[in-house]
Amino acid sequence: MNTSSLPLHLYINGEWIGCETRMSEDLVNPATGAVLGKLPHATQDDLTLALDAAHAAFPQWRDMPAIKRGAILRRAAELIRERGEHIATLMSLEQGKTIAEARIEVIVAADVFEWSADEGRRTYGRLIPAREPGWRQTVLKEPIGVVAAFTPWNFPAMLPARKIAGSLAAGCTCIIKPSEETPCSALELARALHDAGLPKGVLNMVFGVPAMVSEFLIRSPIVRKVSFTGSVPVGRHIGALTAAGVKPVTLELGGHAPVLVFDDVDPVRAAQMSAASKFRNAGQVCISPTRFFVQRKAYAKFVDTFAQAAASLNVGPGTNPASQMGPLANPRRVAALVALVEDAVACGATVAAGGYPIDGDGFFFQPTVLADVPAECRVMREEPFGPIALVVPFDDEEEAIARANELPFGLAAYAFTADADRIIRLGDRMQTGMLGVNTFAIASSETPFGGTKDSGYGLEGGIEGLEAYMSTKFVAQAPVL
């Protein structure tokens, strides 16, 4: 693959649009700092064209039988799998994650398209028993209209796939703005749909200054649904914009996932599993396990094993098959992690492993384990979004649950225990949108994904994710007079 200058485009009304006279920005390889290509920014005229195209395409796409819409999505899934190695390489180059993780993400993105293609055929309504003979009371599910979607850089194929596949399977048309820092993976999804025969205007992909693009699209009366994945502050702003237009919105925002490790499980095995999950994608995962509360009897063994696992990881460019963790996605993350570690150490935390950036090209940071972290440290309250694990001892279940629930986040949480009664209590009392018990695997195409509290509202994935792009209509039919 020639990576000296990757071709980057906008995708509007079935056409690929390059930089030409438009403003552009450099796409940078986070492992080397090298420029991979120039990404065009959409003008207001481009955004207007995308809105008009999505609006014009909606009636035809809405009225197309779900089985035919599904056939296009299924063909796109096949093309994504066929092109998997190419897409994974692009992803590793633009985002930094290891090639092994990138390959998995491509498979997951294809799975999302395939599952949505099938589930779009099952957007059932229902018949409500009437109170009078001869009446019919029917509930219908209808696509809501044109969708504006926004995704971040940490999962540049899977997150766009959720929004694109979900909205299109429901019968909506979509304008999506993926992250400008990772455009290649999302553009390959658009290319697969284009080659699968997607009608013009059904999907439009734009890039630009995030605030300008999002406000222009969300304020348009053409857009009837908004879906956003990103930070809490930006999510609040998006929520305010949608409220002004009385538009439904799905917000999948930040997290700071707690992990409760009780002393009735093997602390060595729990620590090994925790390290494997924590340092996936260099910790740049909204559901990444971060605050590890470990029962005191198991604490020392857990910390020792976790620190050893972190120190043994091979950190390097994601495209190197030997790398077990890649770089951070941008220099902003490096600076943020340095500040958080320095604050934690000043508060009294112990650095059990890592703690520093790695010298050389690229945006690398050591896999880090901080032990005995005081509650007042910034990192215990602010999502680090990087390869930092925080380990704290606890004495009893009540204390552990209280510590887990003390933050305003509620996206994901995890627990390791062999106590069946405790598992029920945790399911009842943990304030979270998703809970993994003895596992970190809590996301798949057929299961709902979303949070509570400041982590947002609304769901993606599963039947709930498809319903997010539909409106409900009630039809009451009486006998002819």
N, C-alpha and C positions, 0 to 999 in steps of 0.2 A: 504493500500500500504506500503510495506517495503521500507523505504527511507534511511536505514542505509548504503546501498551501491548500487546505481543504476547501472544496466548494461549499459555500454557505448561502442560504437563500431564505426568502419569505415564501410562503405557499398560500396563494390567494386565488379563489375561484378556479382551482385546478391548474394554475400556472405557477412556475418557479421564477421568482423575481430576485435578481442579484443586486449588488451595491449600486452600480451605475452612478447616478448623481446623488444618491442618498448618503446620509451620515452612516458611519460604521464604527465598530469597535473591534479590537484585537481579541481573538480567542487564544488563550494561553494554556500551555501544558503545565499543570501544577508540579510535575516531577522535575522539570528542567527550566521553566520560565520561558521557553521558546514560544514564539507566535506560530499558531497552527493555521490561521486564516483570518479573514475579515468578515465580520457578521453585519449584514445590513440592518439598519433601523427603519421601521415602518414610519412613513409620514402620516399626517392626518388624512390625506387623500387615500393612502393605502388602507388605513383602518376603516374609512368610510366604504371603500370598495369591499372589504371583508364583511362588514355589517350588511351591506346590500346583497352580497352573494349568499350569505347564510340565510338571510330573510327570504330571498327568492327561491332558494333550494328547499326550504322547509316544507312547503305543501307537498311536493313530489316525494320527498324522503319520508314524511309522516305517513303518506297514503300507500307507500310501498309495503306489500305484505312483509310481516316480520321474518318469515322464512327466507325471503329474498335479501332483506337487509343482513340477516344472519349469514347468508352464503358469502357475501362480500367480506364481512368481518372474519369469517372462518378462513377464507382464502388469504386475507392479510396475515392471519396468524401463521399459516403455512409458509408464507414468504419471509416472515420474521425469523422463523426457525431455519429456513434454508440459508438466510443471510446472517445467521447468528454469530459466526466468528468475525465477520466484518464489523457488525454492529458492536460486538463486545470490545474489539480493538479500538474503535472510535471512542467508546465510553471510557475505557481505561486511559486513553490519551487525554481526553478533555476533562475528566473528573478526577482521575488519579487512583480509583479503586483497583484492586488486583484483577488480573485477567480472569482468574477463577471466579471471583465474585461477579464480575461483569457478565460472564457466560451464564451464570445462574439468573441474573436479573433479566437477561434477554429471554430466557426460557419462561420466567414468570410473566413477563409482558405478553408473550405469545399466549400463555395460558389465560390471562385476563381477557384477551380478545376472543379466544375460543369459548370460554365460559359465558361471556356476555352475549356472544352470538346465539348460543342455545337458550340462555335465560330470557332473551328478548321475545321468544315465542311463548313465554309463560307470564305475560303481564296481565294476569286475570283480573276481571272485575268480580261482581257477585250479584246474585238475585236475592232480594229481601222479601220474605213472605208479606203479602199485602193484607190489609185489614178488611178489604171488601172483595167480593167475587169479581173476576174479570179484570182486576187491576194488575199491573206489573210495576215493580219498583226495582230499578236496575242501577248498579254502580259501575261506572266505566273508568278505566285508566287511560289517560291520553298524554302524549308527549307535551312537555310544557312549552317548548318553543326554542328560540336561539339561546345557546349557552355560552357564557364567557368563562374561561377556565385559566387558572394561573398555577404554575408549578415551580418548585425550587430546584437546586442543582444536585442534591445529594443522591437521588435516584432518578437519573435523567431519562430512563425508559419506562420503568414501572409506574411512576407517578403520573406522567402524561397518559400512559395506557389506561389507567383506571378511569380518568376523566373522559378521554376520547371514546373508549369502548363503551363505557356506561351510558354516556349521553347518546351516542349513535345507535346503540342497541335499543334504547327507549324510543327512538324515532325523532330525536332532536337533531338539529345542526349545531356545530360547535366552532367557536373561535378560541384558540388556545395560545397563550403566551408562556412558553417554557422559559427556563432561566437562560439569560444571555451568556452565562458562563459555561453552559453545557448544551448547546443547541443540536449537536450532531445526532445524538441518539434519538431525540424527538423527531428530527427531520426524517430519519430512517423509518419511523413509524408512519409518518405521512406518506413517504415514498411507497411503502408496502400497501397502504390503502389505495393510493393513486393507481398503482399497478394492478391492484385487485379489482379495479373497475368502479371505484367510488365516484358517484356523480359530482360534477363541479359544484363547488360552493358548500357542500355538506361539511367539509372540514377545511378550516383556514388556520394557518400557523403564522404568527407574527412575533417580532422581537422589537425592542426599543427601550427607551427610558421607562422603567417600570411604572413610576407614578403617572406619567403622561398616558401611557397605553391603558393602564387599568382604569383611570378616571374617565377617559374618553369612551371606552367600551361600556363600563358599568352605567354611566349616565345616559347612554343611548336608550331610547324607548324600544328599540328592536330587541335588546337583550332582556330575556325574561327569567333567567336563572344564572347564578354565579357560583362557582366552585373554586376555592382557594386552599392551597397548602403552603404553609410558611410560618413565619414568626408570629408571636402573640401581638406585638405592637402593630404590625402591618395588618394582621387579621382584624384588629379592632377598627382600623381605618376602613378596611374593605366592608366590614359589617355596617359601619355608619353610611357609607356610600349606597349600599343596597337598601338600607332602611329608608333613605330619602326617596327611592323609587318603588318602595313596597315590593321588593323582589326577594324571593327565597334564596338563601345562601347556605352552602356547606363550607364550614371552616374546620380544617384539620391543622391544628396549631402545635405549639411546642409542648415538650414534656420534660420530666426530670424523674425517670422511672425508678421507684424503690424496688429493692429485692430483699425479701425476708428469708434468711437462712436459719432454720431451727436446728437444734442439736440432735434431732432424731434422724438426720440424714448424714451421709458420708461427706465431711467437709472438703476432702480432697477432690472428690468427683464434682461436687457443687462448684468449687473454685475453678476447676478446669473448664466446665461448661460456661461459667461466668466469663472467663477470660476470652473464650472463643466468641461469645456473643458481644462482649463489650468492645472488642477491638475490630469487629466487622466494620468495613467502610471507615476505618480510623475513628470509630465512635460517632461519625456524622450521620446518626440515625435518630429520628424523632422518638422511637420506642426503645432506644438503647438503654440497657440496664446501667444505672449510674450510682445510685445511693444504696450501698450494700449494708444492710443491718443484720449482723451475725450474732447469734446467741453466744454468750460469753464462753461456754465450755468448748465450742467449736472455733472460736475466734482466731486464736494464734495459728492453728493449722491452716485455716482458710486464708489468712493474710499471707502466710509464707508460701503456700502453693500458688496463689494468685500472682504474687510478686515474681516468683520464678517463671511462671508462664509468660508474664509480660516481658521480662528481661530476655527471654529466649526467642522472641519473635524476630524474624528477619524483615526489616523495614527497607523498602526500596521502591523504585518505579513500578507502577502497577503492571506495565507490560512485560516486566521480567517474571517469568514463571516461578522463580525461586522466592519472590517477595510474598510475605504473609500479611503485610500491611503496607498500604501505599501512603502517599502524601496527603496532607490536608488540601482542600479544594482551592484555597486562596490564602494570601498572606494575612488577611484579616483574622482568620482563625488562629494562626500562629500567635499573633500579638495578644489575642483574647486569652488564650490558654496560658501564656507566660504570666499575664497579670493575675489570673485566677490562682495559679500555683504559688506565686509569690505571696499573695494575700493569705492563702491557706497555711503556708509555712509560718508566716508572721503571727497567725492566730494560734499556732501550736501543733499543727498537723505534722505527721512524720511521712517523709517520702520513702516508701518501701521499694519503689522501682521508678525509673525514668525521671521525669520532671523538667526536661529541657528540650529546646529545639535541637535538631540534628544539623550540624554544619554542612555546608555544600549547597549545590544548586537545588532548587525546588523548595516546597513548603512542608518540610518533614518535622515531626514531633515524636519524641520517644513515647512508647506505650507506658502509661503512668499509673501507679497505684499509690494513693494517699491513705494512710491509716490514722485512726484516732482523730478524725476530723471534727473540730468543734462545730456546733450548730450555727454559730454566728458567722462562720466563714462565708464569703460571697458564693463560693462554688457549691455550697450546700443549699443555696437558695436560687442561683442562676444556672440555667441549663448550659453546661460546658460545650456541648456539641463537638466533642473531640475525644481523643483516646485517654480519658481520665476516669479512673474508678475511685470511688470514695467508700472507705470501709469503716464502720462504726459498730462497737459492741452494744448488745442489749441484754436485759435480764429476763423479761417475761413477755408473753404475747400481747398484753394490753399496751405495754410500752412500745413494742414494735409497730403495732397498728397505728398508734397515735403518731409516731414519727413518720410513718409512711404517708399518712393523710395530712400532715401539717402544712404542706405547700399548696398554693392555689392551682397547681397542675393536676390533671387527672386523665392522662392519655393511656399509659400502660403501667402495669405493676406485675411483679413476679413473686413467687414464694416457693420454697423448697421445704417440704415436710412429709412425714409418713403418717401423720395423724388424720384419720378420715373426718373426725368431728371438727378438727381445726380447719380443714379445707372448706367445710361448709361455712364456718364462721368467717373465714377470710372472704369467701364469695359474697357474703352478706354485708360485710363491713368495710371492705376496701373501696375507697372513693376513686374509681377508675373506670374508663370505658372498656378496657380489656385487661384480663388477668390470666397470666400463665402460671400453672401450678406444676412444678417439677419439669418445666420446659420453658424455653424462650421462643418457641415457634408459635406465634399467635396471629399470623397473617397469612391468608390465602385468598384466591379469587372468589371462593364461595362463602367466605365468612365476613361479617360486618367489621369495619375498621373505623374507629373514631373515638373521641374523648368526651370528657365532661369538664366542668369548671372552666378555667382559663385555657384549657386545651382545645376548646372549640365545641361545635355542635354539628349535628348531621353525620351521616355515615357514607362511607364508600365500601364497595365490595358487597358480595352477597345480594340477596333480593332487596335488602334495604338500600343498597347503593343504586340499584336500577330505579327504585321507586322515587329516589331523590330527584330524578329528572322527569317525573310525571305529575300531572294534576289529576284530581279526582272529581268526576262529574256524576251527579245523581239525576236520573231520569225517572219521573213518575208518569205512568201511562194509564189513563182511565178509559173505559169503554166509549165507543163512539156515541154521541148523543142521538 
